[in-house]
Amino acid sequence: MSTDQAAPAARVAPLSARQEARRRRILAASTRLACGGGFDAVQMREVAEHSQVALGTLYRYFPSKIHLLVAVMEDQLVQLQTTLRTRPPAAEAPGARVAETLLRAFRALQREPLLADAMVRAVIFGDRSVRDEVTAVSRLTRAIVLEAMGARALRADGEPTPEQVCAIRVIEHTWHAGLVAWLAQRADVEQVTADIRTACTLLDPAGR
């Protein structure tokens, strides 16, 4: 079996503290490799060596390289969410708050373009076996957008209106398409920034 082919069965039970620490080492090693060499640099054998786990153990945590890089993306989003809770967006309008949040994330990706490329390629290449992991990334992205909007912009129950749900979906599509275009050098930073700001105006009353 190639070291990057899917192997059976990821974890299902909650991780112990020791297992979670091992998982954190795996994600950290994968992130470092991606930052240094992009998608191709993240080889399962290299990840195992850098994180000091057996190759078979690595496959029990992540059945394939794609699973691993999608998990890296989720981890990066969790870090973004934590940062945003510490330093929330300052704008008043919900659309401007979301734009500020996404552009903050975009600037972080610009600092590590090889990592950004590896994560986005993993999501694009992912098949049905990675569906749950990709869905988790999408849900986390949406949660970050909702937090950025602020409670006052949502309904009394804390949920978005049907119109806001549609707007958020358009924003997510614009965000992902913008990243792909930027990484493929089909769009520059200014264009992606403008597209994100424009899409986010759909969340403001004047933008509907």
C-alpha positions as CSV (number, residue, x, y, z in Angstrom):
1,M,0.0,0.0,0.0
2,S,1.3,3.5,-0.9
3,T,1.9,5.6,2.2
4,D,-0.7,8.1,1.0
5,Q,-3.5,5.7,0.2
6,A,-6.5,5.5,2.5
7,A,-6.2,3.0,5.3
8,P,-9.1,1.7,7.4
9,A,-11.1,3.3,10.1
10,A,-10.5,6.5,11.8
11,R,-11.1,7.0,15.5
12,V,-14.7,6.9,16.9
13,A,-14.2,7.0,20.6
14,P,-13.3,10.2,22.5
15,L,-9.5,10.7,22.8
16,S,-7.6,10.4,26.0
17,A,-5.3,13.2,27.0
18,R,-2.4,11.2,25.7
19,Q,-4.1,10.5,22.4
20,E,-5.1,14.1,22.0
21,A,-1.5,15.2,22.6
22,R,-0.4,12.8,19.9
23,R,-3.0,14.1,17.6
24,R,-1.8,17.7,18.2
25,R,1.8,16.6,17.4
26,I,0.6,15.1,14.1
27,L,-1.3,18.3,13.2
28,A,1.7,20.5,14.1
29,A,4.1,18.4,12.1
30,S,1.7,18.4,9.1
31,T,1.4,22.2,9.3
32,R,5.1,22.7,9.4
33,L,5.7,20.4,6.4
34,A,2.9,22.2,4.4
35,C,4.3,25.6,5.3
36,G,7.7,24.5,4.0
37,G,6.8,22.6,0.9
38,G,3.0,22.7,0.3
39,F,0.8,19.8,-0.6
40,D,3.5,17.5,-2.0
41,A,5.7,17.9,1.1
42,V,3.0,16.4,3.4
43,Q,3.8,12.7,3.0
44,M,2.4,10.3,5.6
45,R,5.8,8.7,6.3
46,E,7.4,12.2,6.8
47,V,4.5,13.3,9.1
48,A,5.0,10.1,11.2
49,E,8.7,10.7,11.6
50,H,8.3,14.4,12.4
51,S,5.5,13.8,14.9
52,Q,7.3,10.8,16.4
53,V,4.5,8.3,15.9
54,A,4.4,5.0,14.1
55,L,3.1,5.1,10.6
56,G,0.4,2.6,11.5
57,T,-0.7,4.8,14.4
58,L,-0.8,7.9,12.1
59,Y,-3.2,6.0,9.8
60,R,-5.4,5.1,12.7
61,Y,-5.8,8.9,13.4
62,F,-6.0,10.0,9.7
63,P,-6.8,7.4,7.0
64,S,-5.2,9.4,4.3
65,K,-3.2,12.5,3.5
66,I,-6.4,14.2,2.4
67,H,-8.1,13.5,5.7
68,L,-5.0,14.9,7.5
69,L,-4.9,18.1,5.5
70,V,-8.6,18.7,5.9
71,A,-8.0,18.3,9.7
72,V,-5.2,20.8,9.5
73,M,-7.7,23.3,7.9
74,E,-10.2,22.6,10.7
75,D,-7.5,23.2,13.2
76,Q,-6.5,26.5,11.6
77,L,-10.2,27.6,11.7
78,V,-10.4,26.7,15.4
79,Q,-7.4,28.9,16.1
80,L,-9.0,31.7,14.1
81,Q,-12.2,31.4,16.1
82,T,-10.2,31.5,19.3
83,T,-8.4,34.7,18.2
84,L,-11.6,36.3,17.1
85,R,-13.2,35.7,20.4
86,T,-10.3,37.4,22.0
87,R,-10.1,40.3,19.5
88,P,-13.6,40.4,17.9
89,P,-14.2,42.6,14.8
90,A,-14.7,46.3,15.6
91,A,-17.1,47.3,12.7
92,E,-20.7,48.1,13.5
93,A,-22.6,46.7,10.6
94,P,-22.8,42.9,10.5
95,G,-21.6,42.7,6.9
96,A,-18.6,44.8,7.7
97,R,-17.8,42.6,10.8
98,V,-17.9,39.5,8.7
99,A,-15.7,41.1,6.0
100,E,-13.2,42.2,8.6
101,T,-13.1,38.6,10.0
102,L,-12.7,36.9,6.6
103,L,-10.1,39.4,5.5
104,R,-8.1,38.8,8.7
105,A,-8.1,35.1,7.8
106,F,-7.1,35.9,4.3
107,R,-4.1,38.0,5.5
108,A,-3.0,35.0,7.6
109,L,-3.2,32.7,4.6
110,Q,-1.2,35.2,2.5
111,R,1.6,34.8,5.1
112,E,1.6,31.0,4.5
113,P,0.6,30.5,0.9
114,L,2.0,27.0,0.7
115,L,-0.1,25.9,3.7
116,A,-3.1,27.6,2.2
117,D,-2.6,25.8,-1.1
118,A,-2.2,22.4,0.6
119,M,-5.4,22.8,2.7
120,V,-7.5,24.1,-0.2
121,R,-6.3,21.3,-2.5
122,A,-7.2,18.7,0.1
123,V,-10.8,20.0,0.3
124,I,-11.0,20.1,-3.5
125,F,-9.6,16.6,-4.0
126,G,-11.6,15.1,-1.1
127,D,-14.0,12.3,-2.1
128,R,-17.0,10.9,-0.2
129,S,-14.7,9.3,2.3
130,V,-13.8,12.8,3.6
131,R,-17.4,14.1,3.5
132,D,-17.8,14.3,7.3
133,E,-14.5,16.2,7.7
134,V,-15.3,18.7,4.9
135,T,-18.7,19.2,6.4
136,A,-17.1,19.9,9.8
137,V,-14.9,22.6,8.1
138,S,-18.0,24.1,6.4
139,R,-19.9,24.2,9.7
140,L,-17.0,25.8,11.5
141,T,-16.7,28.4,8.8
142,R,-20.4,29.2,9.2
143,A,-20.1,29.4,13.0
144,I,-17.3,31.9,12.6
145,V,-19.4,34.0,10.3
146,L,-22.4,33.9,12.7
147,E,-20.2,35.0,15.6
148,A,-18.7,37.8,13.5
149,M,-22.2,39.0,12.7
150,G,-23.0,39.4,16.4
151,A,-26.1,38.5,18.3
152,R,-27.9,41.7,17.6
153,A,-27.9,40.9,13.8
154,L,-29.6,37.5,14.4
155,R,-33.1,36.5,15.4
156,A,-34.1,36.4,19.1
157,D,-33.3,32.6,19.2
158,G,-29.7,33.3,18.0
159,E,-30.4,31.8,14.5
160,P,-30.1,33.6,11.2
161,T,-33.1,34.5,9.1
162,P,-33.8,32.6,5.9
163,E,-32.4,35.7,4.0
164,Q,-29.3,35.7,6.1
165,V,-28.8,32.0,5.5
166,C,-28.8,32.6,1.7
167,A,-26.4,35.5,2.1
168,I,-24.0,33.4,4.3
169,R,-24.1,30.7,1.6
170,V,-23.1,33.3,-1.1
171,I,-20.4,34.6,1.2
172,E,-19.0,31.1,1.7
173,H,-19.0,30.4,-2.0
174,T,-17.3,33.8,-2.7
175,W,-14.7,33.0,0.0
176,H,-13.8,29.6,-1.3
177,A,-13.8,30.7,-4.9
178,G,-11.7,33.7,-4.1
179,L,-9.1,31.5,-2.4
180,V,-8.9,29.1,-5.3
181,A,-8.6,32.0,-7.8
182,W,-5.9,33.6,-5.7
183,L,-3.9,30.4,-5.2
184,A,-4.1,29.7,-9.0
185,Q,-2.9,33.3,-9.7
186,R,-6.2,34.1,-11.5
187,A,-7.0,36.8,-9.1
188,D,-4.9,39.2,-7.1
189,V,-5.3,40.1,-3.4
190,E,-7.1,43.3,-4.2
191,Q,-9.7,41.5,-6.4
192,V,-10.4,38.8,-3.8
193,T,-10.6,41.5,-1.1
194,A,-13.1,43.5,-3.1
195,D,-15.2,40.4,-3.8
196,I,-15.4,39.4,-0.2
197,R,-16.4,42.9,0.9
198,T,-19.1,43.0,-1.8
199,A,-20.5,39.7,-0.9
200,C,-20.6,40.6,2.8
201,T,-22.8,43.6,2.1
202,L,-25.7,41.1,1.6
203,L,-25.8,40.8,5.3
204,D,-26.6,44.5,5.8
205,P,-30.1,45.9,5.3
206,A,-29.0,48.3,2.6
207,G,-27.3,45.4,0.7
208,R,-30.5,43.3,0.4
